[in-house]
Amino acid sequence: MDRKAETLQRRIDRIKRQLLRLGDLRPGSLSEQYNVCGTPGCRCKESPPQKHGPYYQISFTRKGRGSTRFVRREDVATVKRQLRNYARMRELVDRWIETATELSDLQVAHKSRR
């Protein structure tokens, strides 16, 4: 039991260290959009159309409320990195919870055998 518990605790400690190194986080998803304007004779009305864009927008839900924000083209790489960091954080937290639950189950089982 002790060796297994130590292994699980080391796993949790490693997850915590990885979380500390993540960097900036941002929940949501990034979309790329192209638009058609209302100007007669514009290139976006040609055949085939040459739509305006791309325009970038991030959509997210926070505290039960959905929201969107436009993202400037020069900020897209930063936002993508923040989105990846957030996804990684969620993955690590899930692994932490699974490992901590396994450790708790092991400790409870060991205590009840005494």
N, C-alpha and C positions, 0 to 999 in steps of 0.2 A: 504494500500500500504506500509506504513512504517514498519509494523510488518513483512510482507512478505519479504521486502527488507532486513530487519535486519536478518531474518532467512537465506536468501541466502548469505549474507555477512559472517555470522558465519560459514556457510558451506564452503565457499571459504577459510576463515582463518584456518579452521580445515584441509583442503586439503594442504594448504601451510605448516602447521606444520608437517604433515605426510611426505611431500616431504623432509623436512629438516632432518628427521630421517632415511632416506633410507639407506645410506651407499654407498659403491662403486657400480658403474653401469657398465654393459657391454652389448652392443647389440649383437644379433646373436642367433645362435642355436648350440648346442653341439651334435656331433654325435660320436658314438662308432663304430669302424671298426675292422675287422679281415682280415688278409692278407694271401695269399699263396705266398711262395717264389719260387725261381728258382732252388733250390738245389735238385738234384735227390735223392730219397730215404728219403726225410725229412718227418717228421710226418704230415706235412700239405698236403701230397699227399696220405696218407693212405685212407683206406675205412672203416669207415667214416673218413673224414679229420679232423685233429686237427689243425685248423688254428692258426697263430701267432696273438697275441693281448691279450686284446683289446688295440687299439690305439685311442686316443681321438683327435678330431679336432673341432675347432669352425669356423663357417662360418658367415660372416656378410657383410652388405653393408653400406658404409659410404661415404657420399657426392657423391652418384651415382656410386661408384666403389666397386665391390665385392672383398672380400679377405677371406683367410682362414689362420688359424694358428694351429699348433699342440699344444696340452695341455698335460703337464706331468701328470701322474696318481695321483701324490700327490697334484696337483693343481685343480683337478676336482671338489672337494667340494666347493672350493672358487669360481671357475668360475660359478658353478651352482647357488650359492647365488647371484653373480653379475648379472647373467641373470634374476633371479627372481626379483631382485631389479629394473632392467631396465624395465621389463614387468609391475611391479607395478607402476613405475614412469609414464609410458605411460598411464596406466589406470587412475591414479590420474590427469594427465594433461588433459585428455579427459573429466573427470568429472568437472574439473575446468573450462574448456572452455564452457561446457554445462550450468553450473551454472552461469557463468559470462554473457553468452548470455541471459539467462532467466532474470537475474538482469537488464541488459541493456534494454531489451524489456520492462520490468516493469517501469523503469525510463523514457523511451521515451514515453510510453503510459500515464504515470502520468503527464509528462510535457505538452503533447499535450492536455490534458483535462483541463488544467488551463486556 
